[in-house]
Amino acid sequence: MNHSIKFKLKNGKVVTIRRIRGTDYDDVMKYFEKFTRGPGAKWTWQYPGQPKKDKEKSIQVYESPNNLFIGAWDGKNLIGMADISKKQANHPYSGRVASTATTMLEQYTSNGLGTKFKQIVEKWARENNVHVLQSGVRHKNVRSLGNLLKQGYEIVGIFHDTAFINGEWHHEYLLEKILEK
């Protein structure tokens, strides 16, 4: 993704979606501060009070040709992110496998943004010779699971008891989408 796009959410609000660059590091850290305080964080590996990510390493990851990190901005505020990363980009056997993830602030969920993120990620994957997309989602995260299934992902496995949240163990579904059959 080399340019920004305007995207109209189902609620009528227009956000700007574009690639995250190294200069966006502070916006990303502010976003994670907000996100980890919200209810959606329990469905991810983000958590309140986690240490700030290393700036130089983050910039390298954002700008690697083997990754795509995109964000949605409502005005000057980053409100959601999605990424795709080739797992072992230079490996002769598994270099065409990539993992994906999406997060967004609670008030922006169920407005079409997750679907738009998945479409942009898949387009990048196809342009970058990715064969299989992989994602993981906690079994009680019905919105994310529904979105992935709607986008053509299939449940291919489960990890049991991967997170202990509010006094109970949560499982994680493993999902994949084969891009070329």
Secondary structure, 3 states (H helix, E strand, C coil): CCCCEEEECCCCCEEEEEECCHHHHHHHHHHHHHHHHCHHHHHCCCCCCCCCCCHHHHHHHHHCCCEEEEEEEECCEEEEEEEEEECCCCCCCCCCEEEEEEEECHHHCCCCHHHHHHHHHHHHHHHCCCCEEEEEEECCCHHHHHHHHHCCCEEEEEEEEEEEECCEEEEEEEEEEECCC
